[in-house]
């Protein structure tokens, strides 16, 4: 992935014949103090549902959250979705596939991290089912401690696990899957197949999606500041909502 200049222009208005892939936190909803604190507004939900219908169902959510968490966040509608950075995926027909993990090893490492962070106010350990995330949104001063703790315990999960960093979060997750790979899997299926792909995201993990969409000749859209492989930019979550209205 090649980082491009931070000076990027706004993307063209969305079109019905495109295929859409959206990150959630920091892209569709503002980042909250905890993952559970994020809430999509009514207008955003309506816009996504309208886009889903207008595009013939070619709208997928690709997030670090689990699919169960995505469904809770957008209750009442089941979008195609890839959770945990692509470790699990639900296609447009509703079929779910999941990466296999050594559950006992993951649980043991979770217990060790929990013991290490006990008493560290503001840290939140999240077991997503296939991965572990240590959030320090409420305690940014503990960023170094969080990263050191995860790096120290990573070898206990084996060589098939790696570290994924994000906005005030560090995760342990199996390697071999990412948001770009998830977008490719969707693009091989109806209703995404043969459409121009669009990936909208804000964080380091979204760079995989940007790189994939760039190779496919699509639209990669970075939300917020910073160097990126994306070719277009929207300044914040509100701008994403306004962009969706422009269809």
C-alpha positions as CSV (number, residue, x, y, z in Angstrom):
1,X,0.0,0.0,0.0
2,X,1.5,3.3,-1.1
3,X,0.6,6.4,1.0
4,X,-0.4,9.3,-1.1
5,X,-0.4,13.1,-0.4
6,X,-2.7,14.3,2.3
7,X,-4.1,16.8,-0.2
8,X,-7.1,15.0,-1.7
9,X,-10.3,16.2,-3.3
10,X,-13.9,15.2,-2.5
11,X,-15.3,12.2,-4.4
12,X,-17.9,12.5,-7.1
13,X,-21.5,11.9,-6.1
14,X,-22.5,8.3,-5.5
15,X,-24.2,6.3,-8.3
16,X,-26.7,3.5,-8.2
17,X,-24.6,1.2,-10.3
18,X,-21.6,1.2,-7.9
19,X,-20.8,-1.4,-5.2
20,X,-20.3,0.2,-1.7
21,X,-18.1,-0.9,1.2
22,X,-18.3,1.1,4.4
23,X,-16.2,1.0,7.6
24,X,-18.4,2.0,10.6
25,X,-16.6,3.7,13.5
26,X,-15.1,7.0,12.5
27,X,-16.7,6.7,9.0
28,X,-20.5,6.2,9.5
29,X,-20.7,7.0,13.2
30,X,-18.5,9.2,15.4
31,X,-16.0,7.3,17.6
32,X,-17.4,7.1,21.1
33,X,-15.7,6.5,24.5
34,X,-16.5,2.8,24.2
35,X,-17.7,0.7,21.2
36,X,-21.0,0.3,22.9
37,X,-21.5,4.0,23.1
38,X,-21.6,4.5,19.3
39,X,-25.1,5.0,17.8
40,X,-26.0,5.6,14.1
41,X,-28.6,8.4,13.7
42,X,-32.0,7.8,12.2
43,X,-31.0,9.8,9.0
44,X,-27.9,7.8,8.4
45,X,-29.9,4.5,8.8
46,X,-32.4,5.7,6.3
47,X,-29.7,6.8,3.9
48,X,-28.0,3.5,4.0
49,X,-31.2,1.6,3.6
50,X,-32.1,3.8,0.6
51,X,-28.7,3.3,-0.9
52,X,-29.0,-0.5,-0.4
53,X,-32.3,-0.5,-2.2
54,X,-31.2,1.8,-5.0
55,X,-28.0,-0.2,-5.7
56,X,-29.8,-3.5,-5.8
57,X,-28.3,-4.6,-2.5
58,X,-24.7,-3.8,-3.3
59,X,-23.9,-2.2,0.1
60,X,-21.7,-4.0,2.7
61,X,-20.4,-3.0,6.1
62,X,-16.8,-4.0,6.6
63,X,-15.7,-3.3,10.2
64,X,-13.5,-4.3,13.1
65,X,-16.7,-5.1,15.0
66,X,-18.1,-8.6,15.0
67,X,-21.1,-9.3,12.8
68,X,-23.2,-9.7,15.9
69,X,-22.2,-6.3,17.1
70,X,-22.8,-4.8,13.6
71,X,-26.3,-6.2,13.6
72,X,-27.0,-4.8,17.1
73,X,-25.8,-1.4,16.0
74,X,-28.0,-1.5,12.9
75,X,-30.9,-3.5,14.4
76,X,-33.8,-4.2,12.1
77,X,-31.8,-4.5,8.9
78,X,-29.3,-7.2,7.8
79,X,-26.7,-5.7,5.5
80,X,-24.1,-7.9,3.9
81,X,-21.2,-7.6,6.4
82,X,-17.6,-8.5,7.1
83,X,-16.7,-8.5,10.8
84,X,-13.4,-8.5,12.7
85,X,-11.6,-7.0,9.7
86,X,-12.8,-9.8,7.4
87,X,-12.4,-12.8,9.7
88,X,-16.1,-13.4,9.4
89,X,-18.4,-12.5,6.5
90,X,-22.1,-12.6,5.7
91,X,-22.9,-12.5,1.9
92,X,-25.9,-11.0,0.3
93,X,-27.8,-14.3,0.6
94,X,-27.2,-14.4,4.3
95,X,-24.7,-17.2,4.4
96,X,-21.9,-16.7,7.1
97,X,-18.3,-18.0,6.9
98,X,-15.8,-17.7,9.7
99,X,-12.1,-18.1,10.1
100,X,-11.3,-21.0,12.5
101,X,-9.3,-20.2,15.6
102,X,-7.8,-22.0,18.6
103,X,-10.4,-20.9,21.1
104,X,-8.6,-22.3,24.2
105,X,-5.4,-20.3,23.3
106,X,-7.4,-17.2,22.7
107,X,-9.3,-17.5,26.0
108,X,-6.0,-18.1,27.8
109,X,-4.4,-15.0,26.4
110,X,-7.5,-13.0,27.1
111,X,-7.2,-14.0,30.8
112,X,-3.6,-12.9,30.8
113,X,-4.4,-9.5,29.3
114,X,-7.3,-9.0,31.7
115,X,-4.9,-9.7,34.6
116,X,-2.3,-7.3,33.2
117,X,-4.8,-4.4,32.8
118,X,-6.6,-4.9,36.1
119,X,-6.6,-1.7,37.9
120,X,-5.7,0.4,34.8
121,X,-8.6,2.7,34.7
122,X,-9.8,3.5,31.2
123,X,-8.6,0.4,29.5
124,X,-11.2,-1.9,27.9
125,X,-10.5,-5.5,26.8
126,X,-12.9,-6.8,24.1
127,X,-13.2,-10.5,23.1
128,X,-14.8,-10.4,19.7
129,X,-14.9,-14.2,19.3
130,X,-12.0,-14.5,16.8
131,X,-9.8,-11.7,18.0
132,X,-9.0,-9.6,21.0
133,X,-9.0,-5.8,21.2
134,X,-7.5,-3.6,23.9
135,X,-9.1,-0.1,23.7
136,X,-7.5,2.9,25.4
137,X,-9.9,5.6,24.1
138,X,-10.6,6.7,27.7
139,X,-7.0,6.5,28.7
140,X,-4.7,7.6,25.8
141,X,-1.9,8.1,28.3
142,X,-1.8,4.2,28.6
143,X,-1.3,3.7,24.8
144,X,2.3,2.5,25.3
145,X,1.3,0.1,28.1
146,X,-1.5,-1.3,25.9
147,X,0.8,-1.9,22.9
148,X,3.6,-3.4,25.0
149,X,1.1,-5.8,26.7
150,X,-0.3,-7.0,23.5
151,X,3.1,-7.4,21.8
152,X,4.4,-9.3,24.8
153,X,1.6,-11.9,24.8
154,X,1.2,-12.2,21.0
155,X,3.7,-15.2,20.7
156,X,1.4,-17.3,22.9
157,X,-1.1,-17.3,20.1
158,X,1.3,-18.7,17.5
159,X,2.7,-17.4,14.2
160,X,-0.7,-17.3,12.5
161,X,-1.7,-14.3,14.7
162,X,-0.6,-10.7,14.2
163,X,-1.3,-7.2,15.5
164,X,-3.7,-4.7,14.0
165,X,-3.5,-1.1,15.2
166,X,-6.2,1.5,15.0
167,X,-7.5,4.7,16.6
168,X,-6.7,4.2,20.3
169,X,-7.0,0.4,20.0
170,X,-4.5,-2.5,19.5
171,X,-5.8,-5.9,18.4
172,X,-4.6,-9.5,18.2
173,X,-6.1,-11.2,15.2
174,X,-5.4,-14.1,12.8
175,X,-3.4,-13.2,9.7
176,X,-4.4,-13.8,6.1
177,X,-7.7,-11.8,6.2
178,X,-8.2,-8.1,6.0
179,X,-10.8,-5.6,4.8
180,X,-9.4,-5.6,1.3
181,X,-9.7,-9.4,1.0
182,X,-13.3,-9.1,2.3
183,X,-14.1,-6.6,-0.4
184,X,-12.6,-8.9,-3.1
185,X,-14.8,-11.8,-1.8
186,X,-17.9,-9.6,-2.1
187,X,-16.9,-8.5,-5.6
188,X,-16.9,-12.1,-6.8
189,X,-20.6,-12.4,-5.9
190,X,-23.9,-10.9,-6.8
191,X,-25.0,-8.2,-6.5
192,X,-21.5,-6.7,-6.2
193,X,-20.0,-8.5,-9.2
194,X,-19.2,-6.3,-12.3
195,X,-19.8,-3.0,-10.5
196,X,-17.4,-0.2,-9.7
197,X,-16.3,-0.7,-6.1
198,X,-16.2,2.1,-3.5
199,X,-14.5,1.8,-0.2
200,X,-15.1,4.4,2.5
201,X,-13.0,4.3,5.7
202,X,-11.0,6.3,8.2
203,X,-8.5,4.1,10.0
204,X,-5.3,2.1,9.4
205,X,-7.1,-1.1,8.7
206,X,-9.1,0.5,5.9
207,X,-5.9,1.1,3.9
208,X,-6.2,-2.6,2.8
209,X,-9.6,-1.8,1.4
210,X,-8.3,1.4,-0.3
211,X,-5.5,-0.5,-2.0
212,X,-7.8,-3.2,-3.2
213,X,-10.3,-0.8,-4.7
214,X,-7.5,1.2,-6.3
215,X,-6.4,-1.9,-8.1
216,X,-9.9,-2.5,-9.3
217,X,-10.2,1.0,-10.7
218,X,-12.8,2.1,-8.1
219,X,-13.2,4.9,-5.6
220,X,-11.2,4.9,-2.4
221,X,-12.4,7.5,0.1
222,X,-10.5,8.5,3.3
223,X,-12.6,10.0,6.1
224,X,-10.6,12.6,8.1
225,X,-7.0,13.7,8.0
226,X,-3.7,11.8,7.4
227,X,-1.7,10.3,4.7
228,X,-3.4,7.5,2.9
229,X,-3.5,5.3,-0.2
230,X,-7.1,6.6,-0.8
231,X,-7.6,8.9,-3.8
232,X,-10.4,11.0,-2.4
233,X,-11.3,12.4,1.0
234,X,-14.2,13.5,3.1
235,X,-13.4,15.5,6.2
236,X,-15.6,13.8,8.8
237,X,-18.6,11.6,9.5
238,X,-21.1,14.4,8.8
239,X,-19.5,14.9,5.4
240,X,-20.1,11.2,4.7
241,X,-23.7,11.6,5.5
242,X,-24.0,14.7,3.2
243,X,-22.2,12.7,0.4
244,X,-24.8,9.9,0.7
245,X,-27.6,12.5,0.4
246,X,-26.2,13.6,-3.0
247,X,-27.2,10.4,-4.7
